[in-house]
Amino acid sequence: MSAIQFIGTSPKELIEDIKKEIIPELKEQLSKEFQPKEPTVYLSRNEVCEMLQVDLSTLHRWRKDGTLVAYGLGNRVYFKRNEIDELMNKNRLR
């Protein structure tokens, strides 16, 4: 391991140099990692059936056995698009 020497550098200058080098790099890395969150897209039962090319009875069975998570508002049933995409990706065939 090599040692770094700071001869002729005051603590204030060292702090300023560190700020100039590290902060821009951290900002760049953090901006890549923390992208704005996409809004949640909710799909109706019919939209999910059309998307997955299944019957309403199949969708109902998947909801009852916990394969798909459903969300209700009043007498309406919705599914989150990203959860369906995640489920499909998790169950991909090799």
Contacts in CASP RR format, 6 or more apart in sequence:
PFRMAT RR
TARGET T0000
AUTHOR 0000-0000-0000
METHOD contacts of the structure
MODEL  1
MSAIQFIGTSPKELIEDIKKEIIPELKEQLSKEFQPKEPTVYLSRNEVCE
MLQVDLSTLHRWRKDGTLVAYGLGNRVYFKRNEIDELMNKNRLR
6 14 0 8 1.000
9 17 0 8 1.000
38 82 0 8 1.000
40 80 0 8 1.000
40 81 0 8 1.000
40 82 0 8 1.000
41 80 0 8 1.000
41 81 0 8 1.000
41 82 0 8 1.000
42 71 0 8 1.000
42 78 0 8 1.000
42 79 0 8 1.000
42 80 0 8 1.000
42 81 0 8 1.000
43 51 0 8 1.000
43 78 0 8 1.000
43 79 0 8 1.000
43 80 0 8 1.000
43 81 0 8 1.000
43 84 0 8 1.000
44 76 0 8 1.000
44 77 0 8 1.000
44 78 0 8 1.000
45 56 0 8 1.000
45 59 0 8 1.000
45 77 0 8 1.000
45 79 0 8 1.000
46 56 0 8 1.000
48 59 0 8 1.000
48 68 0 8 1.000
48 79 0 8 1.000
48 84 0 8 1.000
49 55 0 8 1.000
49 56 0 8 1.000
49 58 0 8 1.000
49 59 0 8 1.000
51 84 0 8 1.000
52 59 0 8 1.000
52 84 0 8 1.000
59 68 0 8 1.000
61 67 0 8 1.000
62 68 0 8 1.000
63 69 0 8 1.000
63 70 0 8 1.000
63 77 0 8 1.000
67 87 0 8 1.000
68 79 0 8 1.000
68 83 0 8 1.000
68 84 0 8 1.000
68 87 0 8 1.000
69 79 0 8 1.000
69 80 0 8 1.000
69 83 0 8 1.000
70 77 0 8 1.000
70 78 0 8 1.000
70 79 0 8 1.000
71 77 0 8 1.000
71 78 0 8 1.000
71 79 0 8 1.000
71 80 0 8 1.000
72 78 0 8 1.000
END
